[in-house]
Amino acid sequence: MGNNELTQIRKTYNNKDASTKAITNALTNNDIKTLVVNHDNIGKIDHFFKYRIKVNGITDQKNSGRCWMFTSLNTFRQKVSNRLALNTFEFSESYLYFWDILEKANLFLENTIATASKPWDDRYVEWYFKTPVDDGGVWSSYINLIKKYGLVPKTIMPESHGSSNTSQMLRMINRKLREQGYTIREMLTSKKSKPEELKKEKVKMLGDVYRMLCLSLGEPPTEFEWRYQDKDDKISDTKKYTPLSFLNEMLPEVNYNDYVMIMNNPSRPYYQYFEIENYRNTKEGVNWKYINLPNDVIKQLCMASIKANEPLYASCDVGQQLDSKEGLLSLDNYDYESLYGVKFQMDKKARILTHESGSSHGMALIAFDVDENEKPTKWQFENSWGNTSGQDGFLTFTDDWFNEYMFRFVIQKRFLPTDVLKVLEQTPTMTPPWDPMF
């Protein structure tokens, strides 16, 4: 930037203008978000819905990135409440989280072995070592876990400080995994270790991770005894379960292969099937796959599912135009353009490609409201930020906000029309794990 350019830039700003002075005084002495609240939008949107799935109780992921896990479990926990006539029920997120991190640790070490001959600046090597394990995941991560490890009630393995505040534990586990990954590369490149030696060393390494998880979260049960009290205060008999037998007994009607992820990603062609390379949490598990669809089609499918009393796993860019106190996501909540005198004009495709927007949070989609023509006007999430957040734990969002910031949905195949089902016959287009959308 030369002097001539800087002179031209300076001429665009008039610090003598009265309104500019007022805005400067406001911005230099106040939080920006308090200055851009759109007063005209306050009180315009209620939280009533014509179509809504009943929810008993709100969950709380606290200071962790386990939204995908809470959301996946939330889509099914009401079925258990209904089956057993309970006031509320919650699966143990801590139990599933334990296995998620251990499996991710194993996958990291396996990926390290597979790429040990590649240089340190190889993009895959950099990607693996940047974050060996984290809290993140999607629906398919949940399926990979429950098919292998089952589920337990929250009372059997409750939350701990480590599960509710994951950053410190993960920092130490990642420190150990990077050390272990470095050792594996040295064993392969310098010491020319044999495959069976590496396998033995990997198991030993995972023992350290297992110990760290047990100390932070508690050791997960292999079997347990459980009883419950129903709405009429009747106490059930005590019964012995394994985690897998508990899953099968509580949710016998659920066929997890009947669920499909659909997505609105305008940066890629619609009616195409995509797969994200190595985006999974277990070595033998499935990668994340999705059908890319336009929003108008997705909305019809979501409405059909909610009308059938089937909540949907869904994800969005929750920080965009969020009024957390009111529990409202609306494009009209905050007016940054009027304050700055600058237009923000990127569409959804541009925001994705430039990393301005992407899926940041998962919640259960449970409700929608309509106008006189039965067209959707607003929707509602069951969130996992506790019952003091939003509207008693729920978030309402407008249909216009849906268009701009909704991304992923998991729906049963029975709601999909023929043309969408046919997309599943395609060989998925593989995208790299560092794709802008993921």
C-alpha positions as CSV (number, residue, x, y, z in Angstrom):
1,M,0.0,0.0,0.0
2,G,1.7,3.2,-1.2
3,N,1.3,6.8,-0.2
4,N,-1.1,7.6,-3.1
5,E,-3.3,4.7,-2.2
6,L,-3.3,5.6,1.5
7,T,-4.3,9.2,0.6
8,Q,-7.2,8.0,-1.4
9,I,-8.3,5.7,1.4
10,R,-8.2,8.5,3.9
11,K,-10.4,10.7,1.8
12,T,-13.2,8.2,2.1
13,Y,-13.5,8.8,5.9
14,N,-14.8,12.1,7.2
15,N,-14.2,12.4,10.9
16,K,-15.7,15.9,11.1
17,D,-19.2,14.6,10.3
18,A,-21.5,14.7,13.3
19,S,-23.0,11.2,12.9
20,T,-19.5,9.8,12.4
21,K,-18.4,11.4,15.7
22,A,-21.4,10.0,17.5
23,I,-20.8,6.5,16.1
24,T,-17.1,6.7,17.0
25,N,-18.0,7.7,20.6
26,A,-20.5,4.9,20.9
27,L,-18.2,2.2,19.4
28,T,-15.1,3.2,21.4
29,N,-17.1,2.9,24.7
30,N,-19.5,0.1,24.2
31,D,-19.8,-3.5,23.2
32,I,-20.7,-3.6,19.5
33,K,-23.5,-6.1,19.9
34,T,-25.4,-3.9,22.3
35,L,-25.3,-1.1,19.7
36,V,-26.7,-3.1,16.8
37,V,-29.8,-4.6,18.4
38,N,-32.6,-4.0,16.0
39,H,-35.4,-2.5,18.1
40,D,-37.9,-2.9,15.4
41,N,-37.6,-6.7,15.6
42,I,-38.1,-7.0,19.3
43,G,-41.3,-8.8,20.2
44,K,-42.3,-9.5,16.6
45,I,-41.7,-13.2,16.7
46,D,-43.4,-15.5,19.3
47,H,-42.5,-19.0,20.3
48,F,-45.7,-20.8,19.5
49,F,-45.8,-23.6,17.0
50,K,-48.6,-25.4,15.2
51,Y,-46.5,-28.6,14.8
52,R,-44.3,-29.5,17.7
53,I,-42.8,-32.7,19.2
54,K,-43.1,-32.9,23.0
55,V,-39.8,-32.9,24.8
56,N,-39.3,-33.7,28.5
57,G,-36.3,-32.0,30.1
58,I,-33.4,-30.2,28.6
59,T,-29.8,-31.5,28.5
60,D,-26.6,-29.5,29.1
61,Q,-23.3,-30.2,27.3
62,K,-21.7,-27.4,29.4
63,N,-18.1,-26.4,28.4
64,S,-17.6,-29.1,25.8
65,G,-18.0,-29.6,22.0
66,R,-20.2,-32.6,22.3
67,C,-23.3,-31.0,20.7
68,W,-23.5,-33.7,18.0
69,M,-23.5,-36.4,20.7
70,F,-26.2,-34.7,22.8
71,T,-28.3,-34.0,19.7
72,S,-28.1,-37.6,18.5
73,L,-29.1,-38.9,21.9
74,N,-31.8,-36.3,22.2
75,T,-33.5,-37.6,19.1
76,F,-34.1,-40.9,20.8
77,R,-34.4,-40.3,24.5
78,Q,-38.1,-39.3,24.3
79,K,-38.8,-42.8,22.9
80,V,-37.4,-44.3,26.1
81,S,-39.5,-41.8,28.2
82,N,-42.6,-42.9,26.3
83,R,-41.8,-46.6,26.4
84,L,-41.3,-46.6,30.2
85,A,-43.7,-43.8,31.0
86,L,-41.0,-41.7,32.6
87,N,-41.2,-38.0,33.4
88,T,-37.8,-37.6,31.7
89,F,-34.9,-39.7,30.7
90,E,-31.3,-39.1,29.6
91,F,-28.6,-41.4,28.2
92,S,-25.1,-41.1,29.5
93,E,-23.2,-38.8,27.3
94,S,-20.0,-39.3,29.4
95,Y,-20.1,-43.1,28.6
96,L,-20.2,-42.5,24.8
97,Y,-17.7,-39.7,25.0
98,F,-15.1,-42.0,26.7
99,W,-15.3,-44.4,23.8
100,D,-15.3,-41.6,21.2
101,I,-12.0,-40.2,22.4
102,L,-10.4,-43.6,22.8
103,E,-11.5,-44.6,19.3
104,K,-10.3,-41.3,17.8
105,A,-6.9,-41.9,19.5
106,N,-6.7,-45.3,17.9
107,L,-7.6,-43.8,14.5
108,F,-5.0,-41.1,14.9
109,L,-2.3,-43.7,15.6
110,E,-3.4,-45.9,12.6
111,N,-3.3,-42.8,10.4
112,T,0.1,-42.0,11.6
113,I,1.3,-45.5,10.8
114,A,-0.3,-45.3,7.3
115,T,1.5,-41.9,6.6
116,A,4.8,-42.5,8.4
117,S,6.7,-42.5,5.1
118,K,5.4,-39.1,4.1
119,P,7.2,-35.9,4.9
120,W,6.2,-33.7,7.9
121,D,4.8,-31.0,5.6
122,D,2.5,-33.5,3.8
123,R,-1.0,-32.1,4.1
124,Y,-2.4,-35.3,5.5
125,V,0.4,-35.5,8.1
126,E,-0.1,-31.9,9.1
127,W,-3.9,-32.4,9.3
128,Y,-3.6,-35.5,11.6
129,F,-1.0,-33.9,14.0
130,K,-2.8,-30.5,14.1
131,T,-5.6,-32.0,16.2
132,P,-5.2,-35.7,17.0
133,V,-8.5,-35.9,18.8
134,D,-11.3,-33.4,19.6
135,D,-14.9,-33.2,20.8
136,G,-16.4,-32.9,17.3
137,G,-18.4,-35.3,15.4
138,V,-21.6,-35.9,13.4
139,W,-24.5,-38.4,13.2
140,S,-22.4,-41.2,11.7
141,S,-19.9,-40.8,14.6
142,Y,-22.7,-41.6,16.9
143,I,-23.8,-44.6,14.9
144,N,-20.3,-45.9,14.8
145,L,-20.1,-45.8,18.6
146,I,-23.5,-47.2,19.7
147,K,-23.3,-50.2,17.3
148,K,-20.1,-51.2,19.0
149,Y,-20.5,-50.0,22.6
150,G,-24.2,-49.6,23.2
151,L,-25.6,-47.1,25.6
152,V,-26.2,-46.7,29.4
153,P,-28.5,-44.4,31.4
154,K,-27.0,-41.2,32.7
155,T,-27.4,-42.4,36.3
156,I,-25.0,-45.3,35.6
157,M,-22.2,-43.1,34.3
158,P,-22.9,-39.4,35.1
159,E,-21.1,-36.3,34.0
160,S,-17.8,-35.4,35.6
161,H,-15.7,-32.2,35.6
162,G,-13.7,-33.8,32.8
163,S,-16.6,-34.5,30.5
164,S,-18.3,-31.2,31.2
165,N,-15.1,-29.2,30.8
166,T,-13.1,-31.1,28.2
167,S,-10.4,-28.6,27.0
168,Q,-7.7,-29.4,29.7
169,M,-8.1,-33.2,29.4
170,L,-8.0,-33.0,25.6
171,R,-4.9,-30.8,25.7
172,M,-3.0,-33.4,27.7
173,I,-4.3,-36.4,25.7
174,N,-3.3,-34.6,22.5
175,R,0.1,-33.8,23.9
176,K,0.6,-37.6,24.6
177,L,-0.8,-38.6,21.2
178,R,1.6,-36.3,19.3
179,E,4.5,-37.8,21.3
180,Q,3.2,-41.2,20.4
181,G,2.7,-40.3,16.8
182,Y,6.3,-39.0,16.6
183,T,7.6,-42.2,18.2
184,I,5.7,-44.3,15.6
185,R,7.2,-42.3,12.7
186,E,10.7,-42.7,14.2
187,M,10.1,-46.5,14.6
188,L,9.1,-46.8,11.0
189,T,11.6,-44.4,9.3
190,S,14.7,-44.7,11.5
191,K,14.5,-48.1,13.2
192,K,12.6,-49.9,10.4
193,S,10.3,-51.6,12.9
194,K,8.2,-54.5,11.7
195,P,4.4,-54.3,11.5
196,E,3.9,-56.6,14.5
197,E,6.2,-54.4,16.6
198,L,4.2,-51.4,15.7
199,K,0.9,-53.1,16.5
200,K,2.2,-54.1,19.9
201,E,3.5,-50.6,20.6
202,K,0.2,-49.0,19.5
203,V,-1.7,-51.1,22.0
204,K,0.7,-50.0,24.7
205,M,0.2,-46.4,23.7
206,L,-3.5,-46.7,23.8
207,G,-3.2,-48.0,27.4
208,D,-1.9,-44.6,28.4
209,V,-4.8,-42.9,26.8
210,Y,-7.2,-45.3,28.4
211,R,-5.7,-44.5,31.8
212,M,-6.0,-40.8,31.2
213,L,-9.7,-41.2,30.2
214,C,-10.5,-43.4,33.2
215,L,-8.9,-40.9,35.6
216,S,-10.9,-38.0,34.1
217,L,-14.2,-39.6,33.3
218,G,-14.4,-42.9,35.2
219,E,-14.1,-46.4,33.7
220,P,-17.2,-47.3,31.6
221,P,-19.2,-50.3,32.8
222,T,-19.3,-53.6,31.0
223,E,-22.5,-54.5,32.8
224,F,-24.8,-52.8,35.3
225,E,-28.0,-53.0,37.2
226,W,-30.7,-50.4,36.7
227,R,-34.3,-49.7,37.8
228,Y,-36.5,-46.6,37.3
229,Q,-39.5,-44.8,38.7
230,D,-42.3,-44.0,36.3
231,K,-44.8,-41.1,36.2
232,D,-47.1,-42.8,38.6
233,D,-44.2,-43.3,41.1
234,K,-44.1,-47.0,40.4
235,I,-40.7,-48.5,40.8
236,S,-39.6,-51.1,38.4
237,D,-37.7,-54.3,39.2
238,T,-33.9,-54.1,39.1
239,K,-32.5,-55.7,36.0
240,K,-29.0,-56.5,34.8
241,Y,-27.8,-55.1,31.5
242,T,-24.8,-54.8,29.3
243,P,-24.6,-51.5,27.3
244,L,-25.6,-53.3,24.1
245,S,-28.5,-55.2,25.7
246,F,-29.7,-51.9,27.2
247,L,-29.6,-50.2,23.8
248,N,-31.5,-53.1,22.1
249,E,-34.1,-53.3,24.8
250,M,-34.8,-49.5,25.0
251,L,-34.8,-48.8,21.3
252,P,-35.9,-52.1,19.6
253,E,-37.8,-50.4,16.8
254,V,-34.9,-48.3,15.6
255,N,-33.0,-49.3,12.5
256,Y,-30.0,-47.1,12.3
257,N,-29.4,-47.9,8.6
258,D,-32.7,-46.2,7.8
259,Y,-31.3,-42.8,8.6
260,V,-29.7,-40.6,5.9
261,M,-27.9,-37.3,6.2
262,I,-29.1,-34.5,3.8
263,M,-27.5,-31.2,3.5
264,N,-27.8,-27.7,1.9
265,N,-24.4,-26.8,0.6
266,P,-24.8,-24.4,-2.4
267,S,-21.0,-24.6,-3.1
268,R,-21.6,-28.1,-4.5
269,P,-24.1,-29.5,-7.0
270,Y,-27.5,-30.6,-5.7
271,Y,-28.8,-34.1,-6.0
272,Q,-25.3,-35.4,-5.6
273,Y,-23.9,-37.8,-3.0
274,F,-20.8,-36.8,-1.1
275,E,-18.4,-38.4,1.4
276,I,-15.8,-36.7,3.5
277,E,-12.5,-38.6,3.5
278,N,-11.5,-40.1,6.8
279,Y,-14.2,-38.2,8.7
280,R,-15.1,-40.8,11.2
281,N,-14.2,-41.7,14.8
282,T,-13.5,-45.4,14.5
283,K,-11.1,-47.2,12.2
284,E,-13.7,-49.7,11.0
285,G,-16.5,-47.2,11.0
286,V,-18.2,-45.3,8.2
287,N,-17.2,-41.9,6.9
288,W,-19.7,-39.1,7.0
289,K,-21.9,-39.1,3.8
290,Y,-24.6,-36.7,2.7
291,I,-27.1,-36.0,-0.1
292,N,-26.9,-32.3,-1.2
293,L,-30.3,-30.8,-1.7
294,P,-31.9,-27.4,-2.1
295,N,-33.6,-25.8,0.9
296,D,-37.1,-26.0,-0.5
297,V,-36.9,-29.8,-0.7
298,I,-35.3,-30.1,2.7
299,K,-38.0,-28.1,4.3
300,Q,-40.7,-30.4,3.0
301,L,-38.9,-33.4,4.3
302,C,-38.4,-31.8,7.7
303,M,-42.0,-30.9,8.0
304,A,-43.1,-34.4,7.1
305,S,-40.8,-35.9,9.8
306,I,-41.9,-33.5,12.5
307,K,-45.6,-34.1,11.7
308,A,-44.8,-37.8,12.1
309,N,-43.4,-37.1,15.6
310,E,-39.8,-37.9,14.5
311,P,-37.3,-35.2,15.6
312,L,-34.3,-34.6,13.3
313,Y,-30.6,-34.3,14.1
314,A,-29.8,-30.9,12.5
315,S,-26.9,-28.5,12.5
316,C,-26.4,-24.8,11.7
317,D,-24.2,-21.8,12.1
318,V,-25.7,-20.9,15.5
319,G,-23.6,-17.8,16.2
320,Q,-25.1,-15.9,13.3
321,Q,-27.7,-13.3,14.5
322,L,-28.3,-15.2,17.7
323,D,-30.2,-13.4,20.5
324,S,-29.4,-16.0,23.2
325,K,-31.5,-14.1,25.9
326,E,-34.6,-14.2,23.7
327,G,-33.8,-17.6,22.3
328,L,-34.2,-16.3,18.7
329,L,-32.3,-16.6,15.5
330,S,-33.4,-14.0,13.0
331,L,-31.8,-12.2,10.1
332,D,-33.2,-9.0,11.6
333,N,-31.9,-9.3,15.2
334,Y,-28.8,-7.1,14.6
335,D,-28.2,-4.3,12.2
336,Y,-24.4,-4.0,11.7
337,E,-24.8,-2.3,8.3
338,S,-26.5,0.8,9.7
339,L,-23.9,1.2,12.4
340,Y,-20.9,0.9,10.2
341,G,-22.3,2.3,7.0
342,V,-20.9,-0.8,5.2
343,K,-22.8,-3.5,3.3
344,F,-22.2,-7.2,4.0
345,Q,-23.4,-8.9,0.8
346,M,-22.0,-12.4,0.6
347,D,-24.6,-15.1,-0.2
348,K,-24.5,-18.6,1.5
349,K,-22.2,-20.1,-1.2
350,A,-19.6,-17.3,-0.8
351,R,-19.7,-17.5,3.0
352,I,-19.0,-21.2,2.8
353,L,-16.1,-20.9,0.4
354,T,-14.5,-18.1,2.3
355,H,-14.9,-19.8,5.7
356,E,-17.2,-16.9,6.9
357,S,-19.9,-19.5,7.7
358,G,-20.3,-23.2,8.3
359,S,-21.9,-25.7,10.5
360,S,-20.9,-24.9,14.1
361,H,-23.5,-26.5,16.3
362,G,-25.9,-29.5,16.3
363,M,-29.4,-29.5,17.8
364,A,-32.6,-31.5,17.5
365,L,-35.2,-30.0,15.2
366,I,-38.6,-30.4,16.8
367,A,-41.1,-27.9,15.6
368,F,-42.3,-25.5,12.9
369,D,-45.0,-23.0,12.5
370,V,-46.9,-22.0,9.3
371,D,-48.9,-19.2,7.7
372,E,-52.5,-19.4,6.4
373,N,-51.2,-21.3,3.4
374,E,-49.3,-23.9,5.5
375,K,-46.0,-22.5,4.4
376,P,-43.3,-22.5,7.2
377,T,-42.6,-19.2,8.9
378,K,-40.4,-20.3,11.8
379,W,-38.8,-23.4,13.4
380,Q,-37.6,-24.6,16.8
381,F,-34.5,-26.4,18.1
382,E,-34.2,-28.5,21.3
383,N,-30.8,-27.2,22.4
384,S,-28.3,-28.7,24.8
385,W,-27.1,-25.6,26.6
386,G,-29.3,-26.2,29.7
387,N,-32.7,-24.9,30.6
388,T,-31.6,-21.4,31.5
389,S,-30.4,-20.7,27.9
390,G,-32.8,-19.3,25.3
391,Q,-36.5,-20.0,25.8
392,D,-36.2,-22.5,28.6
393,G,-33.5,-24.4,26.6
394,F,-35.1,-24.0,23.2
395,L,-34.1,-21.8,20.2
396,T,-36.6,-20.4,17.7
397,F,-35.4,-19.5,14.2
398,T,-37.1,-17.8,11.3
399,D,-37.6,-19.4,7.9
400,D,-35.4,-16.8,6.3
401,W,-32.6,-17.7,8.8
402,F,-33.1,-21.3,7.8
403,N,-32.3,-20.5,4.2
404,E,-29.0,-18.8,5.1
405,Y,-27.6,-20.8,8.1
406,M,-29.0,-24.3,8.2
407,F,-26.8,-27.1,6.9
408,R,-27.2,-30.7,7.9
409,F,-30.2,-32.9,8.7
410,V,-30.6,-36.6,9.5
411,I,-33.9,-38.1,8.4
412,Q,-35.5,-41.5,7.9
413,K,-35.5,-42.9,4.4
414,R,-39.3,-43.3,4.5
415,F,-39.7,-39.6,4.2
416,L,-37.5,-39.3,1.1
417,P,-39.1,-39.1,-2.4
418,T,-37.9,-41.4,-5.1
419,D,-35.6,-38.9,-6.8
420,V,-33.8,-38.3,-3.6
421,L,-33.5,-42.0,-2.7
422,K,-32.0,-42.7,-6.2
423,V,-29.1,-40.4,-5.2
424,L,-28.0,-43.0,-2.7
425,E,-27.3,-45.3,-5.6
426,Q,-24.5,-43.0,-6.7
427,T,-20.8,-43.6,-5.9
428,P,-20.1,-40.8,-3.4
429,T,-17.8,-38.0,-4.5
430,M,-15.0,-38.0,-2.0
431,T,-14.0,-34.6,-0.5
432,P,-10.9,-34.0,1.6
433,P,-11.2,-33.6,5.4
434,W,-10.2,-29.9,5.1
435,D,-13.0,-29.0,2.8
436,P,-14.3,-25.5,3.6
437,M,-17.7,-26.9,4.7
438,F,-16.2,-29.2,7.3
